């Protein structure tokens, strides 16, 4: 007997859950760095332009595929065209590989939340603190396990009682916290306004084709595209919910948080370290540079605690969406209960997350690619190789096999599709070229041929 598929209770629940997926660590530790590197205002302009064309079209396509079939990525592609079953399979493999190492980083965030909350902020600002911490064995594994178990608990509660309810609380809280820190950074830190100007004022001398490529890459990863998440969430979307308006709202959330992250981080980093301090992204920015800044700013211990709580919210909502995508596939394929599916995915994630965590300590000499840790390798494989392949396959499938009109018809079940002409052009011609550029540039960047 086939069970009735879960669904979001309404538009607000869907939008906040999808936005929670899109708003993650990439918005906070990568966007500010890229915006600073590629001219501030001009990068923002390019990013927004790509968001309302390239990002919009891909998200519309994925959500429509999910809602049209009512299935997870594997089943969705197989139902529509068996020749593209490989795209559905890859779209499930991607979150399955991302979830474990993402939870390892989520564990780092929880450690810093606890540290700042209990007054250890000064110690965490030390030069070797972060390196020594991830280089240990026991504590990082404990925090990783706690983070992934929290994720599993929310997913176990289901779509409406778990994911939707958590998103309705965490997303507004995240916005409030990030606004508070951004305003505090601008007005309470001496010299911060120079950083604000640096961030917002366009520097056209820095504009190049790499500005476009970097913005495309950031948008691609930031919006949770090509990893099965939007297809899965689309499958839980009721037919009466307006797809086009929902996508616009998700984009506003995602771009707004990314912009505020820059406004929160760049002025403070600029004020305390000057332009040279803006040259770091990723873990080195969040776990090394920012604790040093919090340690020297007025009320830094409190601000540091609030900051890492905000990062925890962003990381957890993204982690939930990653796990739900894999769980949904297990439910569709194996017809087991949600509890069994969650336990299966949790067990898999614990094993692979352990590999990523130990890759900085006991197994630090294990390098799948020279100079690349186990965690970095999984990140490179999923973000730089598999995601562009899935996105390209999706564009070719929708553009030339399923045809754009099928997506347009699905979208128009819930209202007029105002941007359907642009969607058709972008999904068939513009997006494939953009995705190829992302794929090639990402690989060349990893091997040091170019710098992004």
N, C-alpha and C positions, 0 to 999 in steps of 0.2 A: 504493500500500500504506500503510495507516494504522499509524503507530508507536504502540507502547505508551506510555500516559501515565505520566509520572514520578510518584513518590509519596514521602512521608516514610516513613522506615524504621519509625517507631513513634510512640507517643503523646508521648514526651519531645521528640522532634524537632519534631513539629507544634506542641506547646504553646510551646516556646522560640522557634520561628520566628514564630508568631503574636504572642507576647508581645513579641518584638523589634520587630515592626511597630507594635504599640500603644504601646510605650515609646519616645518620641521627644522632640523639642525642646519640644513642648507641655507635657509633664509637668514639664520643668525650668524653662522661663522664663515659663509662663503660670499653672500651677497655684498656685505659692506666692503670686503676686501676687493672684489671685482669692481664695485662702483668707484672706490677710491683710485684703483689702478687705471681705470679707463675713463677718467675725466669727470667723475661725479655726475653732473646734470646731463651730459650727453649720453652717458651709459643708461641713466634712468629713462631718458626719452626713447632710446632704442629698445630698452627692455619692455616698456609699456606698449610701444608700437607692435613689437613681436607678440606680446601677450594677447592683444585683441585681434590678432590675425592667426599666426602660427599656433600659439597655445590654445586659443579658443577653438579652432577647427579640430585639433586632435582630441581635445576633451569632449567636444560635442560628439565626435565619432565614437569614442569609447563608451560614453554613457548611453548613447543610442543603441549600440550593439548589445550592451548589457540589458537594457530595458526591453528591447525587442525580443530577445531570446529568454530572458528570465533565468539565465544561467551564469555560472562562473566562467572565466576566460576559456578554459579547456573545452567546456561544453558549448560555449557560445560560438566559437569559430568552427567547431565540428558540426554544429547544427546548420550554420549558414553556408559553409563550403568545406568539405573534408580536405580539400587540397591545402587549406590554410590551418589545419589542425596543429602544425608545428608552431605557428605563432601563438596559439593558445597554450601549448605546452611550455614554451619559453616564457610566456607571460606569468606562468605559475612558478617556474623555476626561479625567476628573478626575485620576487619577494621572499621565497623560501631561503634564498642565499643571503639576501640583505638583512632579514630579520635578526639572525643570530649576532652578526657583528654590530648591527645598529643597537641591539640590546646591551652589548658590551660597553658601547659609548654611553648609553643611557645609564648604565651602572656607574660610570665615571661621574656623570652629572649628579646622581643621587649621593655619591660620596661627597661631592663639593657642597651640595645642599646641607648635608649633615654637618660638614666641617664649618661652614660659615654660620650655621644656626647655633653651634655650640662654641663659637668664639675662636676657632682655629684659623681664621682668615689670614692672620699675619704669617703663620707657618706655611700656609698654602701659597703665599706669595714668594716663597723662597725659590731660588734659581733651579734647584735640583728636585724640588718636591714632587712635581708631576711625573718626572722620569723615574724617580725612585718608587713612586706609588704603582704605576703600571708595570714596573719591573719586578714587583713582588708577585707572589703566587696566590695566596689565600684570600686577601681582602678584595681585590678586583673581581674574583670569581663569586664571592658572597654577594656583592652589590649587583653584579650582572644577573645572578640567579634571582635575586629579589625583584629586579626590574622586569625580567621576562615572565616571572610568575604573576606580577601585578597585571601585565598585559594580558596574560592568559585568563585571569579572573574576569576581566571586563568582557573579553570575547566570549567566555563561557556563559555569561549572562544573556547573550544574544544581541540582536540588532537594535531592537527598540528599548529593551530594559538595560542593556549594557552600553553599547557604542553610542547610541543616540543620547542617552541620559548623561554620560560622562562628557560628551562633546558639548552639550548645552551648558554645562558648568565650566569646563576647562577653557573653552574658546573665549567666552566673554572675560573670564579671569585673566587669560593670557594677554588680551588686548589692554585691559586696565593696567596690568603690571608693566607692560612694555611702554605704554604711554607715560606712566609715572616715572620710569627710569629715564626715558628720553627727555622729558621736561626737566627732571632733576639735573641731568648731565648738561643740558644747555644753559641753565640758569645758576647752578650752584658751583660749577667748576670754572675757575678762572682760565681764560683763553679758549674756552670751548666754542665760542662763536666763530673763531677763525676756522675751526674744523667744520662748523655748519656751512659756512660759505664755501669751503673747499669741497664739501660733499654735494651741495646743491648747484653751485655755479658751473655751467657747462664749460668745459675746456676743449674747444674744437681742435686744438693742436694734437690732442691725444686720440682723435677719432681715426679709426682704421678699420679694415675688414675684420681684424681681430676683436674690435669692440663688438661687432655684430655677432661673431662666432661665440665670444664669451657670454654675451647676453642670451643667445639662443641656448647654449649649454646650461646656463643657470636656470633659465625658464623651464627647460625640458625636465630637469631633475626636480626643481622646486614644486612643480604642479602635479607630481605623482603620475606622470604620463608613462605609458609603455611598460607598466609593471603589473597590469591586471587589476589595479585597485579601482579605477573609475569604471571598468566593466563590471566588477563585482558590486560596487555601490549602485551602479545603474540598474543591476538586476533586482535590487531591493526598492527601486523607485516606482511609486505609483504612477499610473498612466495619466492622471489628471494634473500632475506637477509639471510646470512649465520648464522644459529642459534649457531653453536658451537663456531665460532670465536667471535660472539657477547657476549656470556656468558663468555668467557675468558676475554674479555675487561671489562665487568662489574665487574668481580672479581678483576681485576687489579686496577680499580678505587676504589672499596670498601676497599680492603686490603691496598692499598697505602694511602688512607685517614686515615684509622685506625692507620697505622704505623706512619704517620706524626702527628696525634693527640697525640700519645704517645711521639713523639719527641718534640712536642710543649709544652706539659703539664708536663711530668715527670721531665725533667731537671730543669725547673723553680721551681716546687714544692719541688724537692730535694734540690735545692740550698737555698731556703728560710726556709724550714721546716725540712729538713733531711728526713731520711727513714720513720720516724713515720708519716709524713704528707701525705705519699702516701697511707695511709690506708683508704681513703674515696673515694666513687664513687657517681654517681648520682647528685642530686641537691646540696648536701652539698659540693661537689667538685667544681661545676660550679658556684654556686651562693654565696658561703661563702668563700671557700679556695682561689680560683683564684682572686676574687676582692681584697683580702688582699695582695696577691702577686703583682698584678698590682699596688696597692697603694704604694708599697715600691721599685719597680724596676724603673730604669731610663726610662723616657718617658712612664710610666705606664698608664697614662690616655688615650693616643693615642692608645697604644697597646690594652688596655681593650676595647676601642670602636671598633677597627678592629676585635678583637676576637669575640665579641658578634654579629657583623655584619656577620661574617663568620658562626657562630652558627645559626643565623637567616636564612641564605641561606640554610643550611643543614636541618633545621627544616621545612622550607617552602616546599622544594622539596619533602620531605617525606610526609608531610601533603597533598600535591596535589595528590600524588599517592594513598594515602588512600581514599580520597574523590572520586577520579575518579573510583576506584574499585566499590564503593557503587553506584555511579551515573550510571555506565555502567550496573549494574544489574537492577536498576530501569528502565533504557531505554529499556533493553531487555525484561523485564517482563511486564511492564505496557504500553509500546509503547507511552509514552508521549514525549514532546519536551525536549531538553536538559535544557532549562531554567526552566521548571517545575520540572524536576528531581533534578537539582541543588538546587532549593529553598526548595524542600522537605527534602533533605539531610542536608541542612544548618539549617533548623528549628529543625530537630531532634538533630543535633550536638550542637546547642545552648542550648537546654534543658538539655541534658546529660552533657555537659561541665559545665553548671551552677552547677550541682550537685557536680562535682569534685572540682570546685573552692570554693564553699561554704563549702566543707568538711574540709577546713583548717581554716574556720572562724565561720560563724553562725551555721554550722552543724558539728563542729569539734568533737562533742561527738558521732556522728553517726559512728559506726565502724562495717561494715559487718562481719569482722573477728576481733577478739580482737587484739588491737594494730595496726590495719591497717586502714588508711584513705580510703575514698571513691575512690580517685584516685588510691591509691596503690592496692585496691581491684580489680578495673577494669584491672589494669596492671597485677596482679597475675592471674586473670581469663583468660585473653587473651593469655599472653605470656607463662605461666606455665602449663595451662590446655588445652585450645582449640587449640593453634597452634601445639603442639606436636600430638594431636589427628588427626588433618587434615593432617599433614605431614605423619603420620603413615598410614592413610587411603589412601593417594596418592601413597605411596610406594607399599602397598599391591595391590592396583588397577592396577597400571602400571606393577608391577612385576608378578602378577599371574592371572589377569583378562583381562585387555587390552593387556598385554604382552609387553615386552621391544621392540620387533620388530616393533610394531606400531609407537612408538616414533622414533625409528631409521629411519623408512621409511619417517616420516615427516621431520626429520632433514636433511636427504639426498636429499630432494627436492631442497635444495639450496646449496649443496656441499657435499663433502665426510665427513663422521662422523668418525674421526680418533680414538676417544676414546670410540667407541661403546661397545667393550668387557668389559672395565672397568665399563662403565655405567650400563650394564646389571647385573654385579655381585653386584655392590654397591646398586642399586635400589632394588634388590630382597633380599639381605642378610645382607649387612653391614649397610645400612641406617636405616632399621627398628630397629636393635639392638641399634644403636646410639640414635635414637629418644626415645626409651624406657628409655635409660639411662638419657637423658635430662629430660623427664617427671618425673621420680622417684626422681632424684636429685633435681630438681626445687621445687617439693612439700616438700621434706624433708628439704630443705634449708629454705623455708618460715616458717616451723614449728620448726626450730631451731635444728633439728636432726644433720644436717651437715652444714658446712659453705662454701659458694662459693663466 
